[in-house]
Amino acid sequence: MIIQTTKVRRLFNDSGIQVSIDAMEMLNRDYEKQIQRMISNVQWCNVKRLNNVTFWSIYRRDRMKADIT
């Protein structure tokens, strides 16, 4: 699992929301997909090191791509 379930559960619980195991697995899968999409975008842009500047430029590119489709 990529996400730390205790931290995620605590965030939901602090808001008065209970999260099932299935929902936690779905959150984790969604997070993994986002990371994989970011990796493919970074590779496509031929970036060798992801930092705060390249992160936001690639993130914007991904958002623009999502708006088009």
mmCIF file of the N, C-alpha and C atoms, coordinates in Angstrom:
data_MODEL
# 
_entry.id   MODEL 
# 
loop_
_atom_site.group_PDB 
_atom_site.id 
_atom_site.type_symbol 
_atom_site.label_atom_id 
_atom_site.label_alt_id 
_atom_site.label_comp_id 
_atom_site.label_asym_id 
_atom_site.label_entity_id 
_atom_site.label_seq_id 
_atom_site.pdbx_PDB_ins_code 
_atom_site.Cartn_x 
_atom_site.Cartn_y 
_atom_site.Cartn_z 
_atom_site.occupancy 
_atom_site.B_iso_or_equiv 
_atom_site.pdbx_formal_charge 
_atom_site.auth_seq_id 
_atom_site.auth_comp_id 
_atom_site.auth_asym_id 
_atom_site.auth_atom_id 
_atom_site.pdbx_PDB_model_num 
ATOM 1   N N  . MET A 1 1  ? 0.831   -1.184 0.000   1.00 0.00 ? 1  MET A N  1 
ATOM 2   C CA . MET A 1 1  ? 0.000   0.000  0.000   1.00 0.00 ? 1  MET A CA 1 
ATOM 3   C C  . MET A 1 1  ? 0.879   1.252  0.000   1.00 0.00 ? 1  MET A C  1 
ATOM 4   N N  . ILE A 1 2  ? 0.536   2.195  -0.851  1.00 0.00 ? 2  ILE A N  1 
ATOM 5   C CA . ILE A 1 2  ? 1.319   3.424  -0.955  1.00 0.00 ? 2  ILE A CA 1 
ATOM 6   C C  . ILE A 1 2  ? 0.966   4.401  0.152   1.00 0.00 ? 2  ILE A C  1 
ATOM 7   N N  . ILE A 1 3  ? -0.332  4.572  0.386   1.00 0.00 ? 3  ILE A N  1 
ATOM 8   C CA . ILE A 1 3  ? -0.742  5.553  1.392   1.00 0.00 ? 3  ILE A CA 1 
ATOM 9   C C  . ILE A 1 3  ? -0.646  4.949  2.783   1.00 0.00 ? 3  ILE A C  1 
ATOM 10  N N  . GLN A 1 4  ? -0.451  5.797  3.769   1.00 0.00 ? 4  GLN A N  1 
ATOM 11  C CA . GLN A 1 4  ? -0.413  5.334  5.146   1.00 0.00 ? 4  GLN A CA 1 
ATOM 12  C C  . GLN A 1 4  ? -1.838  5.374  5.689   1.00 0.00 ? 4  GLN A C  1 
ATOM 13  N N  . THR A 1 5  ? -2.402  4.192  5.866   1.00 0.00 ? 5  THR A N  1 
ATOM 14  C CA . THR A 1 5  ? -3.814  4.102  6.208   1.00 0.00 ? 5  THR A CA 1 
ATOM 15  C C  . THR A 1 5  ? -4.148  4.800  7.516   1.00 0.00 ? 5  THR A C  1 
ATOM 16  N N  . THR A 1 6  ? -3.244  4.739  8.484   1.00 0.00 ? 6  THR A N  1 
ATOM 17  C CA . THR A 1 6  ? -3.555  5.369  9.773   1.00 0.00 ? 6  THR A CA 1 
ATOM 18  C C  . THR A 1 6  ? -3.686  6.884  9.627   1.00 0.00 ? 6  THR A C  1 
ATOM 19  N N  . LYS A 1 7  ? -2.825  7.493  8.826   1.00 0.00 ? 7  LYS A N  1 
ATOM 20  C CA . LYS A 1 7  ? -2.901  8.937  8.638   1.00 0.00 ? 7  LYS A CA 1 
ATOM 21  C C  . LYS A 1 7  ? -4.162  9.327  7.864   1.00 0.00 ? 7  LYS A C  1 
ATOM 22  N N  . VAL A 1 8  ? -4.488  8.553  6.832   1.00 0.00 ? 8  VAL A N  1 
ATOM 23  C CA . VAL A 1 8  ? -5.677  8.850  6.033   1.00 0.00 ? 8  VAL A CA 1 
ATOM 24  C C  . VAL A 1 8  ? -6.933  8.659  6.881   1.00 0.00 ? 8  VAL A C  1 
ATOM 25  N N  . ARG A 1 9  ? -6.995  7.565  7.610   1.00 0.00 ? 9  ARG A N  1 
ATOM 26  C CA . ARG A 1 9  ? -8.149  7.331  8.482   1.00 0.00 ? 9  ARG A CA 1 
ATOM 27  C C  . ARG A 1 9  ? -8.298  8.439  9.523   1.00 0.00 ? 9  ARG A C  1 
ATOM 28  N N  . ARG A 1 10 ? -7.188  8.894  10.077  1.00 0.00 ? 10 ARG A N  1 
ATOM 29  C CA . ARG A 1 10 ? -7.233  9.953  11.076  1.00 0.00 ? 10 ARG A CA 1 
ATOM 30  C C  . ARG A 1 10 ? -7.812  11.235 10.482  1.00 0.00 ? 10 ARG A C  1 
ATOM 31  N N  . LEU A 1 11 ? -7.403  11.548 9.235   1.00 0.00 ? 11 LEU A N  1 
ATOM 32  C CA . LEU A 1 11 ? -7.942  12.741 8.583   1.00 0.00 ? 11 LEU A CA 1 
ATOM 33  C C  . LEU A 1 11 ? -9.453  12.649 8.408   1.00 0.00 ? 11 LEU A C  1 
ATOM 34  N N  . PHE A 1 12 ? -9.927  11.482 7.963   1.00 0.00 ? 12 PHE A N  1 
ATOM 35  C CA . PHE A 1 12 ? -11.365 11.297 7.810   1.00 0.00 ? 12 PHE A CA 1 
ATOM 36  C C  . PHE A 1 12 ? -12.061 11.306 9.166   1.00 0.00 ? 12 PHE A C  1 
ATOM 37  N N  . ASN A 1 13 ? -11.494 10.597 10.142  1.00 0.00 ? 13 ASN A N  1 
ATOM 38  C CA . ASN A 1 13 ? -12.109 10.526 11.464  1.00 0.00 ? 13 ASN A CA 1 
ATOM 39  C C  . ASN A 1 13 ? -12.183 11.891 12.133  1.00 0.00 ? 13 ASN A C  1 
ATOM 40  N N  . ASP A 1 14 ? -11.188 12.737 11.906  1.00 0.00 ? 14 ASP A N  1 
ATOM 41  C CA . ASP A 1 14 ? -11.223 14.083 12.480  1.00 0.00 ? 14 ASP A CA 1 
ATOM 42  C C  . ASP A 1 14 ? -12.399 14.883 11.923  1.00 0.00 ? 14 ASP A C  1 
ATOM 43  N N  . SER A 1 15 ? -12.861 14.505 10.737  1.00 0.00 ? 15 SER A N  1 
ATOM 44  C CA . SER A 1 15 ? -14.017 15.170 10.125  1.00 0.00 ? 15 SER A CA 1 
ATOM 45  C C  . SER A 1 15 ? -15.315 14.429 10.417  1.00 0.00 ? 15 SER A C  1 
ATOM 46  N N  . GLY A 1 16 ? -15.231 13.378 11.223  1.00 0.00 ? 16 GLY A N  1 
ATOM 47  C CA . GLY A 1 16 ? -16.422 12.627 11.596  1.00 0.00 ? 16 GLY A CA 1 
ATOM 48  C C  . GLY A 1 16 ? -16.878 11.636 10.541  1.00 0.00 ? 16 GLY A C  1 
ATOM 49  N N  . ILE A 1 17 ? -15.956 11.187 9.681   1.00 0.00 ? 17 ILE A N  1 
ATOM 50  C CA . ILE A 1 17 ? -16.289 10.263 8.596   1.00 0.00 ? 17 ILE A CA 1 
ATOM 51  C C  . ILE A 1 17 ? -15.558 8.947  8.825   1.00 0.00 ? 17 ILE A C  1 
ATOM 52  N N  . GLN A 1 18 ? -16.322 7.851  8.759   1.00 0.00 ? 18 GLN A N  1 
ATOM 53  C CA . GLN A 1 18 ? -15.719 6.533  8.866   1.00 0.00 ? 18 GLN A CA 1 
ATOM 54  C C  . GLN A 1 18 ? -15.380 6.025  7.474   1.00 0.00 ? 18 GLN A C  1 
ATOM 55  N N  . VAL A 1 19 ? -14.238 5.349  7.362   1.00 0.00 ? 19 VAL A N  1 
ATOM 56  C CA . VAL A 1 19 ? -13.780 4.847  6.062   1.00 0.00 ? 19 VAL A CA 1 
ATOM 57  C C  . VAL A 1 19 ? -13.633 3.335  6.152   1.00 0.00 ? 19 VAL A C  1 
ATOM 58  N N  . SER A 1 20 ? -14.292 2.625  5.225   1.00 0.00 ? 20 SER A N  1 
ATOM 59  C CA . SER A 1 20 ? -14.207 1.170  5.222   1.00 0.00 ? 20 SER A CA 1 
ATOM 60  C C  . SER A 1 20 ? -12.881 0.714  4.610   1.00 0.00 ? 20 SER A C  1 
ATOM 61  N N  . ILE A 1 21 ? -12.593 -0.555 4.789   1.00 0.00 ? 21 ILE A N  1 
ATOM 62  C CA . ILE A 1 21 ? -11.374 -1.130 4.217   1.00 0.00 ? 21 ILE A CA 1 
ATOM 63  C C  . ILE A 1 21 ? -11.428 -1.051 2.694   1.00 0.00 ? 21 ILE A C  1 
ATOM 64  N N  . ASP A 1 22 ? -12.613 -1.326 2.120   1.00 0.00 ? 22 ASP A N  1 
ATOM 65  C CA . ASP A 1 22 ? -12.759 -1.257 0.665   1.00 0.00 ? 22 ASP A CA 1 
ATOM 66  C C  . ASP A 1 22 ? -12.504 0.159  0.154   1.00 0.00 ? 22 ASP A C  1 
ATOM 67  N N  . ALA A 1 23 ? -13.010 1.150  0.867   1.00 0.00 ? 23 ALA A N  1 
ATOM 68  C CA . ALA A 1 23 ? -12.795 2.539  0.456   1.00 0.00 ? 23 ALA A CA 1 
ATOM 69  C C  . ALA A 1 23 ? -11.314 2.902  0.551   1.00 0.00 ? 23 ALA A C  1 
ATOM 70  N N  . MET A 1 24 ? -10.631 2.396  1.570   1.00 0.00 ? 24 MET A N  1 
ATOM 71  C CA . MET A 1 24 ? -9.198  2.659  1.704   1.00 0.00 ? 24 MET A CA 1 
ATOM 72  C C  . MET A 1 24 ? -8.434  2.041  0.535   1.00 0.00 ? 24 MET A C  1 
ATOM 73  N N  . GLU A 1 25 ? -8.820  0.843  0.122   1.00 0.00 ? 25 GLU A N  1 
ATOM 74  C CA . GLU A 1 25 ? -8.168  0.194  -1.017  1.00 0.00 ? 25 GLU A CA 1 
ATOM 75  C C  . GLU A 1 25 ? -8.421  0.984  -2.302  1.00 0.00 ? 25 GLU A C  1 
ATOM 76  N N  . MET A 1 26 ? -9.644  1.510  -2.456  1.00 0.00 ? 26 MET A N  1 
ATOM 77  C CA . MET A 1 26 ? -9.958  2.316  -3.634  1.00 0.00 ? 26 MET A CA 1 
ATOM 78  C C  . MET A 1 26 ? -9.145  3.607  -3.644  1.00 0.00 ? 26 MET A C  1 
ATOM 79  N N  . LEU A 1 27 ? -9.008  4.244  -2.485  1.00 0.00 ? 27 LEU A N  1 
ATOM 80  C CA . LEU A 1 27 ? -8.184  5.449  -2.389  1.00 0.00 ? 27 LEU A CA 1 
ATOM 81  C C  . LEU A 1 27 ? -6.741  5.137  -2.764  1.00 0.00 ? 27 LEU A C  1 
ATOM 82  N N  . ASN A 1 28 ? -6.237  4.022  -2.285  1.00 0.00 ? 28 ASN A N  1 
ATOM 83  C CA . ASN A 1 28 ? -4.864  3.628  -2.582  1.00 0.00 ? 28 ASN A CA 1 
ATOM 84  C C  . ASN A 1 28 ? -4.669  3.375  -4.075  1.00 0.00 ? 28 ASN A C  1 
ATOM 85  N N  . ARG A 1 29 ? -5.622  2.663  -4.707  1.00 0.00 ? 29 ARG A N  1 
ATOM 86  C CA . ARG A 1 29 ? -5.518  2.400  -6.147  1.00 0.00 ? 29 ARG A CA 1 
ATOM 87  C C  . ARG A 1 29 ? -5.552  3.698  -6.954  1.00 0.00 ? 29 ARG A C  1 
ATOM 88  N N  . ASP A 1 30 ? -6.427  4.633  -6.548  1.00 0.00 ? 30 ASP A N  1 
ATOM 89  C CA . ASP A 1 30 ? -6.508  5.909  -7.244  1.00 0.00 ? 30 ASP A CA 1 
ATOM 90  C C  . ASP A 1 30 ? -5.190  6.669  -7.112  1.00 0.00 ? 30 ASP A C  1 
ATOM 91  N N  . TYR A 1 31 ? -4.611  6.645  -5.928  1.00 0.00 ? 31 TYR A N  1 
ATOM 92  C CA . TYR A 1 31 ? -3.340  7.318  -5.689  1.00 0.00 ? 31 TYR A CA 1 
ATOM 93  C C  . TYR A 1 31 ? -2.229  6.684  -6.536  1.00 0.00 ? 31 TYR A C  1 
ATOM 94  N N  . GLU A 1 32 ? -2.229  5.359  -6.623  1.00 0.00 ? 32 GLU A N  1 
ATOM 95  C CA . GLU A 1 32 ? -1.239  4.673  -7.455  1.00 0.00 ? 32 GLU A CA 1 
ATOM 96  C C  . GLU A 1 32 ? -1.373  5.068  -8.923  1.00 0.00 ? 32 GLU A C  1 
ATOM 97  N N  . LYS A 1 33 ? -2.615  5.173  -9.419  1.00 0.00 ? 33 LYS A N  1 
ATOM 98  C CA . LYS A 1 33 ? -2.842  5.575  -10.807 1.00 0.00 ? 33 LYS A CA 1 
ATOM 99  C C  . LYS A 1 33 ? -2.326  6.987  -11.055 1.00 0.00 ? 33 LYS A C  1 
ATOM 100 N N  . GLN A 1 34 ? -2.555  7.884  -10.098 1.00 0.00 ? 34 GLN A N  1 
ATOM 101 C CA . GLN A 1 34 ? -2.066  9.257  -10.247 1.00 0.00 ? 34 GLN A CA 1 
ATOM 102 C C  . GLN A 1 34 ? -0.543  9.289  -10.306 1.00 0.00 ? 34 GLN A C  1 
ATOM 103 N N  . ILE A 1 35 ? 0.087   8.488  -9.469  1.00 0.00 ? 35 ILE A N  1 
ATOM 104 C CA . ILE A 1 35 ? 1.551   8.437  -9.463  1.00 0.00 ? 35 ILE A CA 1 
ATOM 105 C C  . ILE A 1 35 ? 2.068   7.861  -10.775 1.00 0.00 ? 35 ILE A C  1 
ATOM 106 N N  . GLN A 1 36 ? 1.445   6.796  -11.267 1.00 0.00 ? 36 GLN A N  1 
ATOM 107 C CA . GLN A 1 36 ? 1.871   6.205  -12.537 1.00 0.00 ? 36 GLN A CA 1 
ATOM 108 C C  . GLN A 1 36 ? 1.694   7.186  -13.689 1.00 0.00 ? 36 GLN A C  1 
ATOM 109 N N  . ARG A 1 37 ? 0.598   7.955  -13.677 1.00 0.00 ? 37 ARG A N  1 
ATOM 110 C CA . ARG A 1 37 ? 0.386   8.961  -14.715 1.00 0.00 ? 37 ARG A CA 1 
ATOM 111 C C  . ARG A 1 37 ? 1.464   10.041 -14.634 1.00 0.00 ? 37 ARG A C  1 
ATOM 112 N N  . MET A 1 38 ? 1.826   10.446 -13.424 1.00 0.00 ? 38 MET A N  1 
ATOM 113 C CA . MET A 1 38 ? 2.879   11.445 -13.253 1.00 0.00 ? 38 MET A CA 1 
ATOM 114 C C  . MET A 1 38 ? 4.210   10.892 -13.757 1.00 0.00 ? 38 MET A C  1 
ATOM 115 N N  . ILE A 1 39 ? 4.502   9.632  -13.475 1.00 0.00 ? 39 ILE A N  1 
ATOM 116 C CA . ILE A 1 39 ? 5.746   9.016  -13.938 1.00 0.00 ? 39 ILE A CA 1 
ATOM 117 C C  . ILE A 1 39 ? 5.802   9.009  -15.462 1.00 0.00 ? 39 ILE A C  1 
ATOM 118 N N  . SER A 1 40 ? 4.708   8.638  -16.114 1.00 0.00 ? 40 SER A N  1 
ATOM 119 C CA . SER A 1 40 ? 4.724   8.615  -17.575 1.00 0.00 ? 40 SER A CA 1 
ATOM 120 C C  . SER A 1 40 ? 4.871   10.023 -18.145 1.00 0.00 ? 40 SER A C  1 
ATOM 121 N N  . ASN A 1 41 ? 4.266   11.018 -17.519 1.00 0.00 ? 41 ASN A N  1 
ATOM 122 C CA . ASN A 1 41 ? 4.431   12.401 -17.974 1.00 0.00 ? 41 ASN A CA 1 
ATOM 123 C C  . ASN A 1 41 ? 5.860   12.897 -17.777 1.00 0.00 ? 41 ASN A C  1 
ATOM 124 N N  . VAL A 1 42 ? 6.463   12.534 -16.671 1.00 0.00 ? 42 VAL A N  1 
ATOM 125 C CA . VAL A 1 42 ? 7.853   12.937 -16.412 1.00 0.00 ? 42 VAL A CA 1 
ATOM 126 C C  . VAL A 1 42 ? 8.768   12.294 -17.450 1.00 0.00 ? 42 VAL A C  1 
ATOM 127 N N  . GLN A 1 43 ? 8.545   11.020 -17.740 1.00 0.00 ? 43 GLN A N  1 
ATOM 128 C CA . GLN A 1 43 ? 9.360   10.346 -18.749 1.00 0.00 ? 43 GLN A CA 1 
ATOM 129 C C  . GLN A 1 43 ? 9.132   10.951 -20.124 1.00 0.00 ? 43 GLN A C  1 
ATOM 130 N N  . TRP A 1 44 ? 7.891   11.275 -20.466 1.00 0.00 ? 44 TRP A N  1 
ATOM 131 C CA . TRP A 1 44 ? 7.587   11.871 -21.755 1.00 0.00 ? 44 TRP A CA 1 
ATOM 132 C C  . TRP A 1 44 ? 8.282   13.222 -21.915 1.00 0.00 ? 44 TRP A C  1 
ATOM 133 N N  . CYS A 1 45 ? 8.366   13.984 -20.825 1.00 0.00 ? 45 CYS A N  1 
ATOM 134 C CA . CYS A 1 45 ? 9.031   15.301 -20.863 1.00 0.00 ? 45 CYS A CA 1 
ATOM 135 C C  . CYS A 1 45 ? 10.542  15.176 -20.740 1.00 0.00 ? 45 CYS A C  1 
ATOM 136 N N  . ASN A 1 46 ? 11.038  13.947 -20.621 1.00 0.00 ? 46 ASN A N  1 
ATOM 137 C CA . ASN A 1 46 ? 12.463  13.677 -20.514 1.00 0.00 ? 46 ASN A CA 1 
ATOM 138 C C  . ASN A 1 46 ? 13.105  14.393 -19.322 1.00 0.00 ? 46 ASN A C  1 
ATOM 139 N N  . VAL A 1 47 ? 12.390  14.390 -18.201 1.00 0.00 ? 47 VAL A N  1 
ATOM 140 C CA . VAL A 1 47 ? 12.898  14.998 -16.970 1.00 0.00 ? 47 VAL A CA 1 
ATOM 141 C C  . VAL A 1 47 ? 13.639  13.919 -16.192 1.00 0.00 ? 47 VAL A C  1 
ATOM 142 N N  . LYS A 1 48 ? 14.859  14.229 -15.779 1.00 0.00 ? 48 LYS A N  1 
ATOM 143 C CA . LYS A 1 48 ? 15.660  13.248 -15.044 1.00 0.00 ? 48 LYS A CA 1 
ATOM 144 C C  . LYS A 1 48 ? 15.523  13.396 -13.541 1.00 0.00 ? 48 LYS A C  1 
ATOM 145 N N  . ARG A 1 49 ? 15.144  14.602 -13.084 1.00 0.00 ? 49 ARG A N  1 
ATOM 146 C CA . ARG A 1 49 ? 14.985  14.825 -11.658 1.00 0.00 ? 49 ARG A CA 1 
ATOM 147 C C  . ARG A 1 49 ? 13.725  15.652 -11.438 1.00 0.00 ? 49 ARG A C  1 
ATOM 148 N N  . LEU A 1 50 ? 12.811  15.119 -10.670 1.00 0.00 ? 50 LEU A N  1 
ATOM 149 C CA . LEU A 1 50 ? 11.569  15.826 -10.386 1.00 0.00 ? 50 LEU A CA 1 
ATOM 150 C C  . LEU A 1 50 ? 11.772  16.716 -9.166  1.00 0.00 ? 50 LEU A C  1 
ATOM 151 N N  . ASN A 1 51 ? 11.580  18.016 -9.365  1.00 0.00 ? 51 ASN A N  1 
ATOM 152 C CA . ASN A 1 51 ? 11.670  18.959 -8.243  1.00 0.00 ? 51 ASN A CA 1 
ATOM 153 C C  . ASN A 1 51 ? 10.403  19.805 -8.218  1.00 0.00 ? 51 ASN A C  1 
ATOM 154 N N  . ASN A 1 52 ? 10.369  20.813 -7.362  1.00 0.00 ? 52 ASN A N  1 
ATOM 155 C CA . ASN A 1 52 ? 9.142   21.586 -7.215  1.00 0.00 ? 52 ASN A CA 1 
ATOM 156 C C  . ASN A 1 52 ? 8.763   22.338 -8.496  1.00 0.00 ? 52 ASN A C  1 
ATOM 157 N N  . VAL A 1 53 ? 9.711   22.809 -9.264  1.00 0.00 ? 53 VAL A N  1 
ATOM 158 C CA . VAL A 1 53 ? 9.410   23.547 -10.499 1.00 0.00 ? 53 VAL A CA 1 
ATOM 159 C C  . VAL A 1 53 ? 8.919   22.584 -11.578 1.00 0.00 ? 53 VAL A C  1 
ATOM 160 N N  . THR A 1 54 ? 9.658   21.494 -11.793 1.00 0.00 ? 54 THR A N  1 
ATOM 161 C CA . THR A 1 54 ? 9.245   20.547 -12.832 1.00 0.00 ? 54 THR A CA 1 
ATOM 162 C C  . THR A 1 54 ? 7.957   19.834 -12.441 1.00 0.00 ? 54 THR A C  1 
ATOM 163 N N  . PHE A 1 55 ? 7.746   19.624 -11.152 1.00 0.00 ? 55 PHE A N  1 
ATOM 164 C CA . PHE A 1 55 ? 6.505   18.989 -10.701 1.00 0.00 ? 55 PHE A CA 1 
ATOM 165 C C  . PHE A 1 55 ? 5.299   19.791 -11.160 1.00 0.00 ? 55 PHE A C  1 
ATOM 166 N N  . TRP A 1 56 ? 5.307   21.096 -10.911 1.00 0.00 ? 56 TRP A N  1 
ATOM 167 C CA . TRP A 1 56 ? 4.136   21.912 -11.241 1.00 0.00 ? 56 TRP A CA 1 
ATOM 168 C C  . TRP A 1 56 ? 3.954   22.082 -12.736 1.00 0.00 ? 56 TRP A C  1 
ATOM 169 N N  . SER A 1 57 ? 5.043   22.151 -13.491 1.00 0.00 ? 57 SER A N  1 
ATOM 170 C CA . SER A 1 57 ? 4.880   22.273 -14.936 1.00 0.00 ? 57 SER A CA 1 
ATOM 171 C C  . SER A 1 57 ? 4.309   20.976 -15.518 1.00 0.00 ? 57 SER A C  1 
ATOM 172 N N  . ILE A 1 58 ? 4.746   19.839 -15.014 1.00 0.00 ? 58 ILE A N  1 
ATOM 173 C CA . ILE A 1 58 ? 4.224   18.558 -15.491 1.00 0.00 ? 58 ILE A CA 1 
ATOM 174 C C  . ILE A 1 58 ? 2.798   18.353 -14.987 1.00 0.00 ? 58 ILE A C  1 
ATOM 175 N N  . TYR A 1 59 ? 2.526   18.789 -13.773 1.00 0.00 ? 59 TYR A N  1 
ATOM 176 C CA . TYR A 1 59 ? 1.173   18.686 -13.228 1.00 0.00 ? 59 TYR A CA 1 
ATOM 177 C C  . TYR A 1 59 ? 0.194   19.501 -14.079 1.00 0.00 ? 59 TYR A C  1 
ATOM 178 N N  . ARG A 1 60 ? 0.601   20.720 -14.456 1.00 0.00 ? 60 ARG A N  1 
ATOM 179 C CA . ARG A 1 60 ? -0.253  21.555 -15.305 1.00 0.00 ? 60 ARG A CA 1 
ATOM 180 C C  . ARG A 1 60 ? -0.480  20.895 -16.659 1.00 0.00 ? 60 ARG A C  1 
ATOM 181 N N  . ARG A 1 61 ? 0.570   20.293 -17.201 1.00 0.00 ? 61 ARG A N  1 
ATOM 182 C CA . ARG A 1 61 ? 0.450   19.606 -18.492 1.00 0.00 ? 61 ARG A CA 1 
ATOM 183 C C  . ARG A 1 61 ? -0.568  18.485 -18.378 1.00 0.00 ? 61 ARG A C  1 
ATOM 184 N N  . ASP A 1 62 ? -0.513  17.738 -17.290 1.00 0.00 ? 62 ASP A N  1 
ATOM 185 C CA . ASP A 1 62 ? -1.441  16.641 -17.087 1.00 0.00 ? 62 ASP A CA 1 
ATOM 186 C C  . ASP A 1 62 ? -2.868  17.160 -16.945 1.00 0.00 ? 62 ASP A C  1 
ATOM 187 N N  . ARG A 1 63 ? -3.072  18.250 -16.232 1.00 0.00 ? 63 ARG A N  1 
ATOM 188 C CA . ARG A 1 63 ? -4.409  18.849 -16.059 1.00 0.00 ? 63 ARG A CA 1 
ATOM 189 C C  . ARG A 1 63 ? -4.940  19.339 -17.407 1.00 0.00 ? 63 ARG A C  1 
ATOM 190 N N  . MET A 1 64 ? -4.079  19.966 -18.214 1.00 0.00 ? 64 MET A N  1 
ATOM 191 C CA . MET A 1 64 ? -4.507  20.455 -19.512 1.00 0.00 ? 64 MET A CA 1 
ATOM 192 C C  . MET A 1 64 ? -4.901  19.286 -20.411 1.00 0.00 ? 64 MET A C  1 
ATOM 193 N N  . LYS A 1 65 ? -4.141  18.198 -20.343 1.00 0.00 ? 65 LYS A N  1 
ATOM 194 C CA . LYS A 1 65 ? -4.439  17.006 -21.119 1.00 0.00 ? 65 LYS A CA 1 
ATOM 195 C C  . LYS A 1 65 ? -5.784  16.426 -20.694 1.00 0.00 ? 65 LYS A C  1 
ATOM 196 N N  . ALA A 1 66 ? -6.069  16.446 -19.398 1.00 0.00 ? 66 ALA A N  1 
ATOM 197 C CA . ALA A 1 66 ? -7.330  15.910 -18.880 1.00 0.00 ? 66 ALA A CA 1 
ATOM 198 C C  . ALA A 1 66 ? -8.510  16.770 -19.321 1.00 0.00 ? 66 ALA A C  1 
ATOM 199 N N  . ASP A 1 67 ? -8.312  18.078 -19.428 1.00 0.00 ? 67 ASP A N  1 
ATOM 200 C CA . ASP A 1 67 ? -9.379  18.981 -19.853 1.00 0.00 ? 67 ASP A CA 1 
ATOM 201 C C  . ASP A 1 67 ? -9.741  18.765 -21.311 1.00 0.00 ? 67 ASP A C  1 
ATOM 202 N N  . ILE A 1 68 ? -8.758  18.386 -22.115 1.00 0.00 ? 68 ILE A N  1 
ATOM 203 C CA . ILE A 1 68 ? -8.978  18.191 -23.542 1.00 0.00 ? 68 ILE A CA 1 
ATOM 204 C C  . ILE A 1 68 ? -9.815  16.942 -23.793 1.00 0.00 ? 68 ILE A C  1 
ATOM 205 N N  . THR A 1 69 ? -9.535  15.873 -23.035 1.00 0.00 ? 69 THR A N  1 
ATOM 206 C CA . THR A 1 69 ? -10.237 14.605 -23.252 1.00 0.00 ? 69 THR A CA 1 
ATOM 207 C C  . THR A 1 69 ? -11.569 14.568 -22.573 1.00 0.00 ? 69 THR A C  1 
# 
